[in-house]
Amino acid sequence: MTTELTDIQKTIQQTFRNFAEKKVKPAAAKIDEEKKFPLDLFKQVGDLGFYGMRYPESAGGSGLDIVSYSLAVIEIAKGSLSLAAACTMQSLMGTYFLYRFGDDEIKQKYFSEALKGNKIGGICMTEPNAGSDLMGVKTIAKVTEEGFILNGQKTWVTSAPVADFFTVLARTDNHENLSIFFVPANLKGVMVGKSIEKMGVRGSVTSEVGFVDVHLPKNYLLGEIGGGTKCLKEILAEIRIMTAALAIGVATAAYEEALEYAKTRIQFGKPIGKFQAIQMKFADMAVQLEMAKHYTLYAATLSDKNLPRHKESMIAKLYASEIANSICDEASRVLASYGYAVDYNIERYLRDARFTLIGGGTSEILKINIAKELGL
């Protein structure tokens, strides 16, 4: 498959690159330091049409491909992984099920506004005792004549403290598979807990969310009872491609900053980039970045063509997240003591990159699933 970008894809890449350089990167350190949701930038990303890129024009989006979306994600993540994490949650898991299954009320009041960045959505999957094992979910939606009564506890909910609505994975009466529910954040019984303090992506606010006797009308069931597990699997490939793009973005930022430092830092009478030990580090990093970018865009192309991409998306996410952490570490070593100082961005990249090892499946889970794809 060709890796040459179309003119539209190049324009999207450049548009988000310019935005990240001018608006996002200068604010990134403050976002991390203050640990606050970057609402103004979040809305500006909406103004660029990012949240609707994946959705058809008939739904208020722009009907663009996953390759274009991935290129935009990479550029936002180069500026700030905190902002990119919040934006990708909004553009994919936060709005997808509303688009697929929401009625006119939900789409007009919430989905359409979310595409503009005027309303913020989150998805509630993980529970204190159910992470990689989603079948261990205990949250229950009891079926009633009027609809459902939701009870349960979720954790690691991205954007929860600022969210206007959630999509919630829960069990229904005696059904093995999970169902998906639309839950406005202002409903009685919805309780957003304290924020979870994290080592990285600290501007992407995260917290626990509890549901105590939350009454939901029938139309707040998104899809069919027990259909949530299947629907979630349908977008797992895109989630992993997206996470790979996030990883590539932060790795590229670390690589470029270390490269500039190596060209200007003088030791023993010449730039440290002239020493072979440093040159070999950058050669390794450049190879890893190129391989990650090409394979991620390959997986995105498969998705655009609606071809099998389950294994490929796992490989892309596994490789990109692992090399992102390796590259951020090597970049920090290039800067030596300055790589440990908060005056430089490298230490933030190093902290932020850990996030990509978790979202979309841990490396260990992905390796097991890849092995199964190989027939083992």
C-alpha positions in Angstrom: 0.0 0.0 0.0 1.2 3.5 -0.8 2.5 5.7 2.0 2.3 8.9 0.0 0.0 11.4 1.6 -2.7 13.1 -0.4 -2.9 16.8 -0.7 -5.8 16.9 1.8 -3.8 14.8 4.3 -0.8 17.1 3.9 -3.0 20.1 4.5 -4.5 18.6 7.6 -1.1 17.7 8.9 0.3 21.2 8.3 -2.8 22.9 9.8 -2.5 21.0 13.1 1.3 21.3 13.1 0.9 25.1 12.9 -1.7 25.2 15.6 0.3 23.0 17.9 3.5 25.1 17.4 1.7 28.5 17.9 -0.9 27.7 20.4 -0.4 24.4 22.2 3.4 24.0 22.8 3.8 27.5 24.5 1.0 26.5 27.0 2.0 22.9 27.5 4.2 23.4 30.6 1.6 25.5 32.3 -1.1 22.9 31.6 1.0 20.2 33.2 2.0 22.4 36.2 -1.5 23.6 37.0 -3.1 20.2 36.4 -6.2 21.9 34.9 -8.3 20.9 32.0 -7.2 23.2 29.0 -10.7 24.2 28.1 -9.8 27.1 25.9 -7.5 25.0 23.7 -9.9 22.2 23.8 -12.5 24.4 22.2 -10.0 25.7 19.7 -9.4 22.2 18.6 -13.1 21.9 18.1 -13.0 25.0 15.9 -10.5 23.2 13.7 -13.1 20.5 13.1 -11.1 17.8 14.9 -13.9 16.2 16.9 -16.0 15.6 13.7 -13.2 14.4 11.4 -14.2 10.8 11.7 -17.9 11.4 11.3 -19.8 11.9 8.0 -21.0 15.3 6.8 -24.6 14.2 7.3 -23.9 14.0 11.1 -22.1 17.3 11.3 -18.6 16.0 10.7 -16.2 16.2 7.8 -16.1 12.6 6.7 -12.3 12.4 6.6 -10.2 9.2 6.8 -8.4 7.6 9.7 -5.0 8.5 8.2 -5.9 12.2 8.3 -7.2 11.8 11.8 -4.0 10.0 12.9 -1.8 12.8 11.4 -3.8 15.4 13.4 -3.4 13.4 16.6 0.3 13.2 16.1 0.6 17.0 15.8 -1.6 17.8 18.8 0.4 15.2 20.9 3.7 16.9 19.9 2.4 20.0 21.5 0.8 18.6 24.6 -0.1 15.0 25.3 -2.5 16.2 28.0 -4.5 18.1 25.5 -4.3 15.3 22.9 -5.5 12.7 25.4 -8.6 14.8 26.2 -9.3 15.6 22.5 -8.9 12.0 21.3 -11.3 10.8 24.0 -13.8 13.3 22.9 -13.4 12.5 19.2 -13.6 8.7 19.5 -14.9 6.9 22.7 -16.7 9.9 24.1 -18.9 10.4 21.1 -18.9 7.3 18.9 -21.8 5.4 20.6 -23.9 8.6 20.6 -23.4 8.8 16.8 -24.2 5.1 16.3 -27.2 4.7 18.5 -28.4 8.0 19.9 -31.9 9.2 19.1 -32.7 12.7 17.8 -32.7 14.2 21.3 -29.3 12.8 22.2 -27.7 13.7 18.9 -29.1 17.3 18.8 -28.5 18.2 22.4 -25.3 16.4 23.1 -23.6 14.8 20.1 -23.8 17.9 17.8 -22.5 20.1 20.6 -19.7 17.7 21.4 -18.4 17.9 17.8 -18.1 21.7 18.3 -16.3 21.2 21.7 -19.2 22.9 23.5 -20.1 19.7 25.5 -17.6 17.2 26.8 -18.1 13.5 26.9 -16.4 10.6 28.7 -16.6 6.9 28.7 -16.9 4.8 31.8 -15.4 1.3 31.3 -12.7 0.6 34.0 -13.7 -0.4 37.5 -11.6 -0.8 40.6 -11.6 -4.6 40.0 -12.1 -4.6 36.2 -9.4 -3.2 34.0 -8.1 -5.4 31.2 -10.7 -7.9 32.2 -13.8 -6.0 31.1 -16.0 -9.1 31.6 -15.3 -8.5 35.3 -17.5 -5.3 35.2 -19.9 -5.2 38.2 -21.9 -2.0 37.4 -25.6 -3.0 37.0 -28.4 -1.5 35.0 -31.6 -3.0 36.4 -34.4 -3.2 33.9 -37.7 -1.5 34.9 -40.9 -0.6 33.2 -39.7 3.0 32.7 -36.2 2.1 31.6 -33.2 1.3 33.8 -31.8 1.9 37.3 -28.0 2.2 37.2 -25.7 1.4 40.1 -21.9 1.0 40.2 -18.5 2.5 40.5 -16.1 3.4 37.7 -12.5 4.7 37.8 -9.9 6.2 35.5 -12.6 8.2 33.6 -10.9 10.7 31.4 -12.4 14.2 31.5 -14.9 13.2 34.2 -14.5 16.3 36.3 -15.5 18.5 33.4 -17.8 16.1 31.5 -21.4 16.9 30.5 -22.2 13.3 29.7 -20.9 9.8 29.9 -21.3 6.5 28.0 -21.3 3.7 30.6 -20.6 0.0 30.2 -22.8 -2.0 32.5 -24.5 -5.3 32.9 -28.2 -5.8 32.7 -30.3 -8.4 34.4 -28.7 -11.9 33.9 -27.1 -11.0 30.6 -23.6 -12.2 30.0 -22.4 -9.4 27.8 -22.2 -5.7 28.5 -24.6 -2.9 27.5 -23.9 0.7 26.8 -25.9 3.6 28.4 -26.0 7.3 27.8 -25.8 9.2 31.1 -25.9 13.0 31.4 -23.6 14.1 34.2 -26.3 16.2 35.9 -28.7 13.3 36.6 -29.5 12.6 40.2 -27.3 9.9 41.6 -24.3 10.6 39.3 -21.3 11.4 41.5 -17.9 12.5 40.2 -15.3 11.6 42.8 -11.9 13.1 43.5 -9.5 13.5 40.7 -6.8 10.9 40.3 -3.3 12.4 40.6 -1.1 11.1 37.9 2.6 11.3 37.1 1.9 12.5 33.5 -0.8 13.9 31.2 -1.8 15.9 34.2 -3.9 18.3 32.3 -6.1 15.5 31.1 -8.1 15.4 34.3 -9.2 11.9 35.5 -11.4 10.7 38.3 -13.8 8.1 39.7 -17.5 8.2 38.9 -20.2 6.6 41.0 -23.8 5.8 40.1 -26.3 5.4 42.8 -29.9 4.6 41.8 -29.6 6.6 38.6 -32.9 6.4 36.7 -32.5 6.2 32.9 -35.3 6.3 30.3 -35.4 3.5 27.7 -33.9 5.7 25.0 -30.7 6.1 27.0 -29.8 2.5 26.2 -27.4 2.8 23.3 -27.9 -0.1 21.0 -29.3 -3.4 22.2 -29.2 -5.0 25.6 -25.9 -7.0 25.7 -24.7 -5.4 22.5 -22.0 -3.2 24.2 -19.2 -5.8 24.2 -19.5 -6.3 20.4 -19.8 -2.6 19.7 -16.7 -1.8 21.8 -14.7 -4.5 19.9 -15.7 -2.8 16.6 -13.7 0.4 17.5 -10.8 -1.3 19.4 -8.6 -1.1 16.3 -9.2 2.6 16.0 -8.5 3.1 19.7 -5.2 1.4 19.3 -4.3 3.3 16.1 -5.2 6.5 18.0 -3.0 5.6 21.0 -0.1 4.7 18.6 -0.5 8.2 17.1 -0.4 9.8 20.6 2.8 7.9 21.3 4.4 8.9 18.1 3.5 12.6 18.8 5.2 12.7 22.2 8.2 10.7 21.0 8.7 13.1 18.1 8.6 16.0 20.4 11.3 14.5 22.6 13.4 13.5 19.6 13.3 16.9 18.0 14.1 18.8 21.2 17.0 16.5 22.0 18.3 16.8 18.4 18.3 20.6 18.6 20.1 20.4 22.0 22.8 18.0 20.5 23.5 20.5 17.7 24.0 23.5 20.1 25.4 22.0 23.3 29.2 22.4 23.2 31.5 20.0 25.1 35.2 19.3 24.5 35.2 22.0 21.9 32.4 20.8 19.6 28.6 20.1 19.6 27.9 16.8 21.4 26.0 15.7 18.2 29.4 15.3 16.6 30.3 12.4 19.0 29.6 9.0 17.6 27.9 7.8 20.9 25.3 10.5 20.5 25.0 10.0 16.8 24.1 6.3 17.3 21.4 7.3 19.8 19.8 9.5 17.2 20.1 6.9 14.4 18.3 4.4 16.6 15.6 6.9 17.5 15.1 8.0 13.9 14.7 4.4 12.7 12.2 3.7 15.5 10.1 6.8 14.8 10.0 6.1 11.0 9.0 2.5 11.6 6.3 3.4 14.1 4.8 6.2 11.8 4.8 4.0 8.7 3.2 1.0 10.4 0.6 3.1 12.2 -0.4 4.8 9.0 -0.5 1.4 7.4 -2.9 0.1 10.1 -5.0 3.3 9.6 -5.1 2.7 5.8 -6.4 -0.8 6.5 -9.1 0.7 8.7 -10.0 3.2 6.0 -10.4 0.4 3.5 -12.4 -1.6 6.0 -9.9 -4.5 5.7 -8.9 -6.8 8.6 -6.7 -4.7 10.9 -7.1 -6.3 14.4 -3.6 -7.7 14.6 -2.1 -4.7 12.8 -3.6 -2.2 15.1 -2.2 -4.1 18.1 1.2 -4.3 16.6 1.1 -0.5 15.8 0.0 0.4 19.4 2.5 -2.0 21.0 5.5 -0.9 19.0 4.7 2.9 19.1 4.1 3.0 22.8 7.2 1.0 23.6 9.5 3.0 21.4 7.9 6.3 22.6 9.1 5.5 26.1 12.5 4.4 24.9 12.9 7.5 22.8 11.9 9.8 25.7 14.4 8.0 27.9 17.2 8.3 25.3 16.4 12.0 24.7 16.6 12.6 28.5 20.1 10.9 28.5 21.2 13.2 25.7 20.4 16.2 27.8 22.0 14.5 30.9 21.3 16.6 34.0 19.1 19.0 32.0 16.9 16.1 31.0 16.1 15.9 34.7 15.3 19.6 35.1 11.7 20.9 34.9 13.1 23.9 33.0 13.3 21.6 30.0 10.3 19.8 28.4 12.1 16.4 28.2 11.2 15.4 31.8 7.5 16.0 31.0 7.7 14.0 27.8 9.3 11.2 29.8 6.4 11.3 32.3 3.7 11.7 29.7 4.9 8.8 27.5 4.0 6.3 30.2 0.3 7.0 29.5 0.6 5.4 26.1 1.6 2.1 27.6 -1.8 1.8 29.2 -4.5 3.1 26.9 -5.7 0.7 24.2 -4.4 -2.3 26.2 -1.2 -2.9 28.1 1.8 -4.2 26.3 1.5 -7.6 28.1 -2.2 -8.0 27.0 -1.4 -7.0 23.4 1.5 -9.5 23.2 -0.8 -12.3 24.4 -3.5 -11.3 21.9 -1.0 -11.0 19.0 0.2 -14.5 19.8 -3.4 -15.7 19.6 -3.7 -14.0 16.2 -0.7 -16.1 15.1 -2.6 -19.2 16.1 -0.7 -19.9 19.3 
